[in-house]
Amino acid sequence: MQRIISPTVGRKVWYTPDPAQDVRTDKRQPYDATICYVWSDRMVNLSVSDHNGRLVPGTTSVQLMQPGDETPNGAYCEWMPYQVGQAERAQAAENRLAAQAQGGRPTP
């Protein structure tokens, strides 16, 4: 099971609009978004910029995908690969420290 990355105000995510309302000319690239309110680890409000830098209205209560989640049918946001990698490295470091504290051998 992947670790949950806790969202906080000001963190950047990628936003993908609902397919029925998606007007992106390049669907391979998500919109830039900043978390502006946290409902939970899986629900946030966003400030979203389109590919031309204009604000996209109405991006509240957006599902935040966590690493390993399946892509939902509607609008969603997700962590960037760099952020997922950082979280994985942090978890590995915590696991090594915990193993050392319990007298175990550190793992690479």
ABEGO torsion letter per residue (X at the ends): XBBBBBBBBGBBBBBBBBAAABABABAABBBBBBBABBABAABBBBBBBBAAGBBBBGBBGBBBBBBGBBBBABBBBBBBAAAAAAAAAAAAAAAAAAAAAAGBBBBX
